[in-house]
Amino acid sequence: MTISAQLLQRADLIGTQVITRDTGRKLGVINQVWVDIDQRQVVALGVRNTLFTGEQRYILLDSIRQIGDVILVEHDDDVTEALNTYNYSTLIDSEIVTETGEVLGKVRGFKFDPETGDITDLILASIGLPWIPAQLISTYELPIEEIVSTGPDRIIVFEGAETRLRQLTVGLLERVGLGAPPWESDEDEYYQPVTPSSNQLPSGARSPVYPPQRSRNDYQEDWEAAPRRRRRQPEYVDYEEEAYEYEERPRQVKPPAKAMPVELPESEPTADPWEEPQPIRLEQRQKQEEYDHE
């Protein structure tokens, strides 16, 4: 494979024509670059009839014979449709975050070695859309060795990686002083919350003013700083004693109350009132015989 040792960028391949060496037939143009992020290597290139139309096909990096103004392959069979890209990624628009959660930007492109496919650097910006000109936004270069781990649409790099970035271009907004890198933004910047329309007051109505909330320590300090008040002593008034004359009166004795007759209830009967009356038997006196006494 005749490929220069110079590193290539992803943007250098997009839109490049693919031609066969034996027949000179044009097979399409490159529209995508697929990367095995775990191995940090470029594995294949996407091919279509035009940049946005046509059936999606693929060329393995090993099948390329020459890369220059055009990309040469040996035969038509080098362009295949049977490639599972599920385990591969384009890296474009992937978010780059440090281990502490600080956002550095999004992937806009990358550099790689066309001979081996090894990725050497990531190109990032605040916006990860590669079709935006680099003159409008600031771009930076991050070494691939800074990557700690990767995930779906996210790349985690070492803490402090922003200090090892190399700036490639200066954007228009940064030139006029209106833009800054994401890691240099003021974290303490205050954004005034927007009040929902349902909670807004009608015109002419005054907004209620609530007293500030005070803590228990505030009340304690006010109580200690307040001047002490003297306790008011009770006043005693001396009243002159007046002389009173007491008259002794005879004690009236009430007459005793008259005794009222009290009717006592009859004694309770000992016999059962429901029993039939029995005839009274009287004892007969035994008749004594009379004797004549001489």
VOLUMDREN-631707 format. One line per field, with one value per residue (C-alpha): residue number from 1; residue in three letters; z, x, y. Coordinates in Angstrom, 2 decimals. Layout:
i: NUM  ...
aa: ALA  ...
Z: Z  ...
X: X  ...
Y: Y  ...
//
This chain:
i: 1  2  3  4  5  6  7  8  9  10  11  12  13  14  15  16  17  18  19  20  21  22  23  24  25  26  27  28  29  30  31  32  33  34  35  36  37  38  39  40  41  42  43  44  45  46  47  48  49  50  51  52  53  54  55  56  57  58  59  60  61  62  63  64  65  66  67  68  69  70  71  72  73  74  75  76  77  78  79  80  81  82  83  84  85  86  87  88  89  90  91  92  93  94  95  96  97  98  99  100  101  102  103  104  105  106  107  108  109  110  111  112  113  114  115  116  117  118  119  120  121  122  123  124  125  126  127  128  129  130  131  132  133  134  135  136  137  138  139  140  141  142  143  144  145  146  147  148  149  150  151  152  153  154  155  156  157  158  159  160  161  162  163  164  165  166  167  168  169  170  171  172  173  174  175  176  177  178  179  180  181  182  183  184  185  186  187  188  189  190  191  192  193  194  195  196  197  198  199  200  201  202  203  204  205  206  207  208  209  210  211  212  213  214  215  216  217  218  219  220  221  222  223  224  225  226  227  228  229  230  231  232  233  234  235  236  237  238  239  240  241  242  243  244  245  246  247  248  249  250  251  252  253  254  255  256  257  258  259  260  261  262  263  264  265  266  267  268  269  270  271  272  273  274  275  276  277  278  279  280  281  282  283  284  285  286  287  288  289  290  291  292  293  294
aa: MET  THR  ILE  SER  ALA  GLN  LEU  LEU  GLN  ARG  ALA  ASP  LEU  ILE  GLY  THR  GLN  VAL  ILE  THR  ARG  ASP  THR  GLY  ARG  LYS  LEU  GLY  VAL  ILE  ASN  GLN  VAL  TRP  VAL  ASP  ILE  ASP  GLN  ARG  GLN  VAL  VAL  ALA  LEU  GLY  VAL  ARG  ASN  THR  LEU  PHE  THR  GLY  GLU  GLN  ARG  TYR  ILE  LEU  LEU  ASP  SER  ILE  ARG  GLN  ILE  GLY  ASP  VAL  ILE  LEU  VAL  GLU  HIS  ASP  ASP  ASP  VAL  THR  GLU  ALA  LEU  ASN  THR  TYR  ASN  TYR  SER  THR  LEU  ILE  ASP  SER  GLU  ILE  VAL  THR  GLU  THR  GLY  GLU  VAL  LEU  GLY  LYS  VAL  ARG  GLY  PHE  LYS  PHE  ASP  PRO  GLU  THR  GLY  ASP  ILE  THR  ASP  LEU  ILE  LEU  ALA  SER  ILE  GLY  LEU  PRO  TRP  ILE  PRO  ALA  GLN  LEU  ILE  SER  THR  TYR  GLU  LEU  PRO  ILE  GLU  GLU  ILE  VAL  SER  THR  GLY  PRO  ASP  ARG  ILE  ILE  VAL  PHE  GLU  GLY  ALA  GLU  THR  ARG  LEU  ARG  GLN  LEU  THR  VAL  GLY  LEU  LEU  GLU  ARG  VAL  GLY  LEU  GLY  ALA  PRO  PRO  TRP  GLU  SER  ASP  GLU  ASP  GLU  TYR  TYR  GLN  PRO  VAL  THR  PRO  SER  SER  ASN  GLN  LEU  PRO  SER  GLY  ALA  ARG  SER  PRO  VAL  TYR  PRO  PRO  GLN  ARG  SER  ARG  ASN  ASP  TYR  GLN  GLU  ASP  TRP  GLU  ALA  ALA  PRO  ARG  ARG  ARG  ARG  ARG  GLN  PRO  GLU  TYR  VAL  ASP  TYR  GLU  GLU  GLU  ALA  TYR  GLU  TYR  GLU  GLU  ARG  PRO  ARG  GLN  VAL  LYS  PRO  PRO  ALA  LYS  ALA  MET  PRO  VAL  GLU  LEU  PRO  GLU  SER  GLU  PRO  THR  ALA  ASP  PRO  TRP  GLU  GLU  PRO  GLN  PRO  ILE  ARG  LEU  GLU  GLN  ARG  GLN  LYS  GLN  GLU  GLU  TYR  ASP  HIS  GLU
Z: 0.00  -1.06  1.68  2.92  6.49  7.18  9.58  8.09  9.49  9.14  7.20  4.60  3.56  3.49  -0.12  -1.64  -4.69  -4.65  -7.89  -8.82  -9.97  -12.60  -14.46  -13.25  -12.40  -9.98  -7.07  -5.07  -2.49  1.19  3.48  6.87  8.88  11.32  14.44  16.92  19.98  22.27  20.03  19.13  15.43  12.16  10.71  7.66  5.42  4.35  0.61  -1.25  -4.81  -3.64  -0.29  0.84  -1.53  -2.61  -0.95  2.01  1.41  3.17  2.46  5.01  5.69  4.74  1.24  0.38  -1.92  -2.11  -0.46  -2.11  -4.21  -4.74  -2.92  -4.96  -4.36  -6.30  -7.45  -7.24  -4.66  -2.16  -1.65  0.36  1.96  4.59  7.54  11.02  12.40  15.69  17.61  15.85  16.33  14.29  17.40  15.93  18.44  21.35  24.59  26.26  30.07  32.72  35.67  37.85  35.48  33.78  30.15  27.66  24.47  21.72  19.15  15.81  14.17  14.76  13.37  12.52  10.89  7.46  7.48  10.71  11.39  14.91  16.17  17.62  18.53  18.96  17.60  19.77  19.93  21.77  18.88  17.45  13.93  11.44  8.62  10.59  9.39  11.83  11.41  13.30  16.38  18.34  17.94  20.15  19.90  22.66  22.68  22.56  25.63  27.79  27.38  30.52  29.36  26.69  26.60  24.36  22.97  25.85  26.33  29.80  30.05  32.92  35.36  34.26  30.58  29.67  30.58  27.96  25.07  22.05  20.33  16.55  15.52  17.18  16.57  15.49  18.76  20.79  18.69  19.56  23.21  23.26  23.48  25.83  26.21  28.25  31.06  31.44  31.89  35.18  37.33  39.74  37.02  38.21  35.93  37.04  37.16  34.91  36.71  35.12  33.66  36.06  39.03  37.58  39.14  37.04  36.08  38.94  41.66  44.29  44.97  48.57  50.80  53.33  56.34  56.18  57.89  61.15  62.86  66.52  66.95  65.71  68.40  71.02  70.06  70.17  73.62  74.95  73.43  74.80  77.97  81.21  82.85  86.58  88.21  89.70  93.46  95.00  96.94  100.45  101.69  105.42  106.34  109.59  111.98  112.80  116.15  116.08  119.01  119.68  121.39  123.25  122.47  124.25  122.53  121.14  121.73  119.37  120.95  120.26  117.41  118.15  117.91  114.99  115.30  113.18  111.84  111.93  109.36  110.48  110.96  108.02  108.11  108.65  106.90  103.21  102.16  99.26  101.44  102.32  105.88  108.17  110.97  114.32  116.74  120.34  123.02  125.06  128.66  130.20  132.41  135.99  137.84  140.92  143.99  147.12  149.96  153.18
X: 0.00  1.43  0.44  2.41  3.64  1.93  -1.02  -4.45  -7.51  -11.01  -11.97  -9.27  -11.09  -14.70  -15.75  -12.72  -13.47  -12.86  -11.52  -10.47  -6.89  -7.50  -10.41  -10.38  -14.04  -15.45  -17.15  -18.33  -17.11  -16.17  -18.95  -17.96  -15.03  -15.64  -13.49  -12.93  -12.72  -11.55  -8.51  -8.19  -8.02  -9.76  -11.18  -13.28  -14.50  -18.09  -18.82  -21.86  -22.58  -22.65  -21.96  -25.60  -27.35  -26.94  -26.60  -24.24  -21.16  -17.84  -14.12  -11.84  -8.68  -6.60  -8.15  -6.93  -3.89  -3.26  -4.55  -4.02  -6.21  -8.25  -8.46  -7.42  -8.58  -7.60  -11.01  -14.70  -15.03  -13.06  -16.18  -18.63  -22.01  -21.46  -20.02  -21.55  -20.92  -22.68  -19.41  -17.85  -18.30  -17.85  -16.75  -18.38  -20.35  -19.22  -18.95  -15.54  -15.68  -12.96  -13.02  -14.37  -17.29  -15.94  -17.05  -14.26  -16.33  -17.39  -15.45  -15.29  -12.70  -9.50  -6.05  -4.85  -1.99  -3.22  -0.68  -1.85  -5.12  -4.00  -5.67  -3.21  -5.28  -8.87  -10.05  -12.71  -14.74  -17.74  -19.92  -19.34  -20.67  -17.80  -19.50  -19.24  -16.10  -13.19  -12.89  -16.17  -15.43  -12.27  -10.85  -8.42  -6.29  -6.25  -3.79  -5.44  -3.42  -5.64  -8.62  -9.52  -12.68  -15.34  -19.08  -22.07  -21.52  -19.16  -15.37  -13.85  -10.34  -7.92  -8.44  -6.57  -6.58  -7.71  -4.23  -2.69  -4.90  -3.32  -5.41  -5.64  -7.92  -9.37  -13.06  -14.74  -16.65  -13.48  -11.77  -14.36  -14.37  -17.82  -16.77  -14.69  -13.85  -16.38  -13.88  -13.14  -16.75  -17.64  -19.30  -20.61  -22.48  -26.00  -28.95  -32.11  -34.92  -37.88  -41.21  -43.95  -46.85  -49.22  -47.39  -46.99  -48.95  -51.33  -50.34  -50.68  -50.57  -47.89  -45.73  -45.97  -43.01  -42.16  -39.91  -36.54  -36.27  -34.34  -32.55  -32.52  -29.04  -30.33  -32.99  -30.45  -28.09  -30.93  -31.92  -28.37  -27.87  -31.13  -30.76  -31.78  -34.87  -35.21  -37.90  -40.49  -40.70  -44.18  -45.24  -46.60  -49.17  -49.68  -53.30  -54.29  -56.08  -59.52  -61.13  -64.26  -66.66  -68.06  -71.41  -72.16  -75.62  -77.41  -77.19  -80.50  -81.30  -83.72  -86.44  -86.07  -88.06  -91.22  -91.02  -92.97  -94.65  -93.00  -95.02  -93.00  -93.70  -95.33  -93.10  -92.76  -94.89  -93.00  -95.51  -95.86  -99.01  -99.59  -99.91  -103.36  -104.44  -104.30  -106.77  -105.60  -105.18  -105.65  -104.29  -107.06  -106.64  -106.70  -109.71  -108.81  -110.79  -112.39  -111.92  -113.79  -111.57  -112.60
Y: 0.00  3.34  5.76  8.74  8.65  11.97  11.84  12.32  13.99  12.67  15.79  14.99  11.80  13.00  13.57  11.79  9.62  5.85  4.35  0.81  0.34  -2.37  -0.77  2.85  2.65  5.17  3.40  6.42  8.95  8.62  9.79  8.30  6.93  4.07  3.63  0.82  3.05  0.25  -0.35  3.36  2.45  3.29  0.07  1.05  3.86  4.42  4.80  6.16  7.22  10.83  12.42  12.16  9.77  6.17  2.81  2.61  0.44  -0.04  -0.37  -1.98  0.00  -3.06  -3.06  0.46  0.57  4.28  7.46  10.81  13.01  9.84  6.51  3.49  -0.07  -3.18  -4.52  -3.79  -6.58  -4.49  -2.41  -4.56  -4.20  -6.90  -5.00  -4.89  -1.40  -2.10  -2.36  0.65  4.38  7.55  9.54  12.63  14.76  12.56  14.53  14.76  14.93  14.80  12.41  15.21  15.86  18.98  19.24  20.04  19.99  17.60  15.61  17.37  15.14  13.14  12.42  8.93  7.06  5.82  2.99  1.34  3.14  4.16  7.34  9.85  12.93  14.06  17.40  18.98  22.17  23.54  22.29  18.83  19.50  19.07  21.01  24.27  26.12  26.13  29.91  30.41  28.27  27.59  24.07  22.17  19.04  16.40  13.44  10.04  8.96  11.18  8.82  6.87  5.10  5.37  4.93  5.60  9.11  10.01  9.93  10.31  11.77  12.35  15.18  18.31  17.32  20.84  22.10  19.78  20.90  22.58  25.23  24.86  27.72  30.81  31.27  34.48  34.86  34.44  37.08  39.69  38.63  37.00  33.35  31.24  27.54  25.54  24.84  28.57  29.64  31.25  28.62  31.24  33.13  33.80  33.31  35.04  32.48  33.10  33.32  31.16  33.10  31.35  32.91  36.41  39.27  41.38  44.91  47.41  44.76  44.99  41.99  40.75  41.48  38.83  39.46  37.75  34.43  34.62  31.81  30.93  32.43  35.81  35.89  34.83  37.69  40.23  39.02  39.29  42.75  44.15  46.36  44.76  46.17  46.61  44.68  46.97  46.68  46.52  49.60  49.22  51.75  52.31  52.70  54.36  52.10  53.32  52.68  50.60  50.24  46.84  46.39  43.20  41.90  39.06  35.76  34.58  30.93  29.28  27.05  23.31  21.93  19.99  16.21  14.86  11.44  8.80  5.91  2.76  0.12  -3.11  -6.10  -8.34  -11.51  -14.69  -16.94  -17.26  -15.40  -17.79  -20.90  -22.21  -21.46  -24.47  -25.05  -23.92  -26.75  -25.96  -28.14  -29.82  -29.75  -33.14  -33.62  -34.41  -36.92  -35.69  -37.70  -37.49  -36.85  -38.05
//
